[in-house]
Every structure is written in C-alpha cells, then in structure tokens.
Amino acid sequence: MAFSTVADPYGARLTAYDLTSDTATAPTDTMFDIMKAASRGDDVFNMDHDIHQLEAYMAKLLGQEAALFCVSGCMTNQLGLRCLLTQPPHSVLCDARSHVFLYECGGIAYHSQANVAPVQPANGIHLTVDDVKAGVVTDDLCGALTRVISLENTLNGTVMPLEAMQQISAFAREQGYKMHLDGARLWNASQATGVAMHEYGRLFDTVSVCLSKGVGAPIGSILAGSQATITRARHIRKLMGGGWRQAGCLAAAAKHCIDTVVPTMPETHRLAADLAAHLQSLGMRLLVPCHTNMVFFDTAPTGITIEDLAQPLAQKNIIISSTPGTTTRVVLHYQITPQAIEDFKTIATQVVQTKGKPVNTIVDPATPPMMADLKSTYPSANKTTTVQ
C-alpha cells in the first residue's frame, strides 16, 4: 500500500483517517528520530536515563512520589489495583461502564482474586458520593468487603467533575478505602476543564494514565503512587512478564508527545463537538454527552445503519467502526484534520438525504441523553469467537 494517500501534516505516513480509537495514531518520522537518539539502558534493572526522566516528570505532574513506565494501560490499572488489594475476600467498587470491569479480560479477578461491585450512576453520566455510599459492600459475613474504589476520568469521553471526585475521595479516606484512578484519558479531562493533572492525581493512592491514546505515543502507560507502592508495582510488573529491557526509546517518544500533542487536545475536542452537533442536526441521537474527543451516536432516528455510513466514509479514507445495527462511536485525535471532519459531515448529510427518512424532531444538543448501553459500540464487542 502506498503511503501519503491522505493529507498528513505530521509526517505520520497516514493511509487513512482512523476514527475507531485514539490508539490509532501512527508514529511520526520525528518520533523515530527521537527514538534513535534515546538512552539504551536496561529498565528491568532500573538503569535507563530517559525512562527515569519520564517517570520523575509524571510523578510530579500527577502529585505523587514515584511512577512506573509500563507497556499498557491494562497493565498499569491491574498493577495499581493489585498493589492496593492485599487479602481476599475483597472487592473493587467501580462504575458499571468502567474499563477495569468490562475491557481488561477479568483482570481484577485473575490478578487480585477480587470481586467487582459495579455501580450504575444515578445521574446517567458519572458516579457521585451517594452512588458510592449505596454501593460499598459492608457485609463481613457473606460479602467481599469493599477495599478499593476505582474511578475513571474521562469515561466514554465524559468528564467526571473534580468536586464529585473530591467528595468520593474524602468519603474513602474517612472509611479507610483505597482509591485508584483509571486516568487513561485524564489528559483530555485536564485540557477540557483547565484542572491541573495533580489536582486529580493527589486524590488517589494509585493513578494510571495512558501515553498511547490521545497523547499519541507509540506504546506505554504510567502508574503513579507512593514510593513504596511503585517499588512493589515494579516487582509485580516483573511477575506479570512486563519487565522490558531497552525501552528508553519509547519513553523519549512519549515525552515528546506529552510536550507537543497534549496542547492540541482542545482543538480535537472542538472538532468532536462540531461533528456531534452536526450529527444531531441530522436527527441522530447522542448516546452520551460529547465532552472531549468521543462521539457515541445512534443513527436509528434517521433510518440509516452504521454500515450505510461506513462505506461511503471509507471511500474518502475515513475509517469508523462498522458495527452492526445503528450505534457506534468515533474517537478523534490529533491526526484527524478539520477537513476530514468536514468530509465526514458532508457524507453523513448525503447518506441521510439519500437513504434516510425525514426526522420531524431534531434533538436539542442541550438535552442530556438517557443512560445507554455502549458495549456494542466498541470494536471488540463485534468479534465472534467459538467456545472450545
């Protein structure tokens, strides 16, 4: 396949605008130049300069004592939770839609021998301290006692208000619960609200943040916490097979992305909001509010399917998850250009006009959607497997 088939201002050699996830960003030529100049120490023995620099930077950024560079957000979440969970029977309270519950292969049960107490937020958008108080397990005879409260920000692109997190953290401290934050897209929350990363991070015992989603690094995530926690996490990382040798090149690329890509997030959020508003103007329904870089939508009111939309978009080198039915998500990132979004809007309009049905009532963008089941909108939900 030939490179540079779409407009590519970043030198990433893009062949398409991939809106399936913000993990779809392609490493740029500049990143490879930076990687070639990086330190080449052995991180299993904690001897790489660029990794040391990244970990120290991230610990300070998140208001924690220390940090650990790992291969994935799944690993940093599971390490953080494992370090906080010490003796079964125990459980983790989390939002019922959270990544640690739905999309990490049952890792909490596997790694930590812990149950999960999933809680549906009463307001349909984010957990509140009242939700948490109602959801904690206190039955010390037949129950798995709550030991950790795990929050996620952003969750499906929606921002959890700082005040709600502060109230839950204060309750946890009063009751002796530990706090974990899945902050895979915490950068997006911070850029959208102006709340500094450390204002979020200091509310938690462990914090996981991803470097390969909206930040755009090739690989990697960070776990931050106390020095004692991170020392233990480094040991468990080795147990999990996560010790990597000469990974300084990846740390150097990640730091470059933090410096250059994170400041572009407000523009990405603006493009996402513009797309969401246009889809609503055509009669489509948003499944959750568009706060940052994600747009979850349902085409059913217009009479078209996602496949009706995906095919003509692909002809313009715009890739979305072609999920069955009428619901999907699109995820914007820094390599999605304004022109790509204009093309998306034009094609969506054309498809609705030629294949759809008249929509008598346009959804008010200010109207909050009802809480929806979003599992079918994720690409992984549409894989078919045969149970052996």
Residue, then its C-alpha position, 0 to 999 in steps of 0.5 A: m500500500a502506498f503511503s501519503t494517500v491522505a493529507d498528513p501534516y505530521g509526517a505520520r505516513l497516514t493511509a487513512y483517517d482512523l476514527t475507531s480509537d485514539t490508539a490509532t495514531a501512527p508514529t511520526d518520522t520525528m518520533f523515530d528520530i527521537m527514538k534513535a537518539a534515546s538512552r539504551g539502558d536496561d529498565v528491568f534493572n532500573m538503569d535507563h536515563d530517559i525512562h527515569q526522566l519520564e517517570a520523575y516528570m509524571a510523578k510530579l505532574l500527577g502529585q505523587e512520589a514515584a511512577l512506573f513506565c509500563v507497556s499498557g494501560c491494562m497493565t498499569n490499572q491491574l498493577g495499581l489495583r493489585c498493589l492496593l488489594t492485599q487479602p481476599p475476600h475483597s472487592v473493587l467498587c467501580d462504575a458499571r461502564s468502567h474499563v477495569f470491569l468490562y475491557e481488561c479480560g477479568g483482570i481484577a479477578y485473575h490478578s487480585q482474586a477480587n470481586v467487582a461491585p459495579v455501580q450504575p450512576a444515578n445521574g446517567i453520566h458519572l458516579t457521585v458520593d451517594d452512588v458510592k455510599a449505596g454501593v460499598v459492600t459492608d457485609d463481613l459475613c457473606g460479602a467481599l468487603t469493599r477495599v478499593i474504589s476505582l474511578e475513571n476520568t474521562l469515561n466514554g469521553t465524559v468528564m467526571p467533575l473534580e468536586a464529585m471526585q473530591q467528595i468520593s475521595a474524602f468519603a474513602r479516606e474517612q472509611g479507610y478505602k483505597m482509591h485508584l484512578d483509571g486516568a487513561r484519558l485524564w489528559n483530555a479531562s485536564q485540557a477540557t476543564g483547565v484542572a491541573m493533572h495533580e489536582y486529580g492525581r493527589l486524590f488517589d493512592t494509585v493513578s494510571v494514565c495512558l501515553s498511547k491514546g490521545v497523547g499519541a505515543p507509540i506504546g506505554s502507560i504510567l502508574a503513579g503512587s507512593q514510593a513504596t507502592i511503585t517499588r512493589a508495582r515494579h516487582i509485580r510488573k516483573l511477575m506479570g512478564g512486563g519487565w522490558r529491557q531497552a525501552g528508553c526509546l519509547a519513553a523519549a517518544a512519549k515525552h515528546c508527545i506529552d510536550t507537543v500533542v497534549p496542547t492540541m487536545p482542545e482543538t480535537h475536542r472542538l472538532a468532536a463537538d462540531l461533528a456531534a452537533h452536526l450529527q444531531s442536526l441530522g436527527m441522530r441521537l447522542l448516546v452520551p454527552c460529547h465532552t472531549n474527543m468521543v462521539f457515541f451516536d445512534t443513527a436509528p432516528t434517521g433510518i440509516t445503519i452504521e454500515d450505510l455510513a461506513q462505506p461511503l466514509a471509507q471511500k474518502n479514507i475515513i475509517i469508523s467502526s462498522t458495527p452492526g445495527t445503528t450505534t457506534r462511536v468515533v474517537l478523534h485525535y490529533q491526526i484527524t484534520p478539520q477537513a476530514i471532519e468536514d468530509f465526514k459531515t458532508i457524507a453523513t448529510q448525503v447518506v441521510q438525504t439519500k437513504g434516510k427518512p425525514v426526522n420531524t424532531i431534531v434533538d436539542p444538543a442541550t438535552p442530556p441523553m438517557m443512560a445507554d448501553l455502549k458495549s456494542t459500540y466498541p470494536s471488540a464487542n463485534k468479534t465472534t469467537t467459538v467456545q472450545 
